[in-house]
């Protein structure tokens, strides 16, 4: 439900693609509300690093930037930390 609240408005306004919405729903169902919010918060630095890298390489920043890769990176960090904390 949390993923739906975060991604549905962006999809309706054509700011977020359908694949990003589907991945968000999957992550929300798998990680739960807290894990999903943490993965979104952790996806922001991944996106920032990507954009800074593009800027430093003097490449144009893509207009339609897929968010799914950054969400997957944030979810990976959440899963790694969760598995380490239970050891």
C-alpha positions in Angstrom: 0.0 0.0 0.0 2.9 2.4 0.8 4.4 1.8 -2.7 1.0 2.6 -4.3 0.8 5.8 -2.4 4.3 6.9 -3.5 4.2 5.9 -7.1 0.7 6.1 -8.4 0.6 9.9 -8.6 3.8 10.0 -10.6 2.5 7.3 -13.0 -0.8 9.1 -13.5 1.1 12.3 -14.3 3.5 10.4 -16.7 6.5 11.2 -14.6 7.2 7.6 -13.6 7.1 4.6 -15.9 5.0 1.5 -15.5 8.0 -0.7 -14.8 9.1 1.6 -11.9 5.6 1.3 -10.4 5.6 -2.5 -10.7 9.0 -2.7 -9.1 7.9 -0.4 -6.3 4.8 -2.6 -5.7 7.0 -5.7 -5.6 9.5 -4.1 -3.2 6.7 -2.8 -1.0 5.2 -6.2 -0.7 8.5 -7.9 -0.1 10.2 -5.4 2.2 7.1 -4.0 4.0 6.4 -0.4 4.6 9.5 0.4 6.6 11.8 -1.4 4.3 10.3 0.2 1.2 10.6 3.7 2.6 14.3 2.9 3.5 14.9 1.6 0.0 13.5 4.8 -1.6 15.6 7.0 0.7 18.7 4.9 -0.2 17.9 5.1 -3.9 18.3 8.9 -3.8 22.1 8.8 -3.3 22.5 6.2 -6.1 20.7 8.5 -8.5 22.7 11.4 -7.3 26.0 9.6 -7.9 24.8 8.6 -11.4 23.9 12.2 -12.2 27.1 13.6 -10.9 29.0 11.0 -12.9 27.2 12.0 -16.0 27.9 15.7 -15.3 31.6 15.1 -14.7 31.9 13.0 -17.8 30.4 16.0 -19.7 27.6 13.7 -21.0 24.0 15.0 -21.4 21.7 13.9 -18.6 19.0 11.6 -20.0 15.6 13.2 -19.9 13.8 9.8 -19.2 15.8 8.4 -16.4 14.6 5.0 -15.2 14.3 4.9 -11.5 14.1 1.1 -11.2 17.9 0.6 -11.1 18.2 3.0 -8.2 15.3 1.4 -6.3 16.9 -2.0 -6.8 20.2 -0.7 -5.4 18.4 0.8 -2.4 16.5 -2.4 -1.8 19.7 -4.4 -2.0 21.3 -2.3 0.7 18.2 -2.8 2.9 18.3 -6.5 2.4 22.0 -6.7 3.1 21.7 -4.7 6.3 18.7 -6.7 7.4 20.5 -10.0 6.9 23.6 -8.7 8.8 21.5 -7.5 11.7 20.0 -10.9 12.3 23.3 -12.7 12.4 
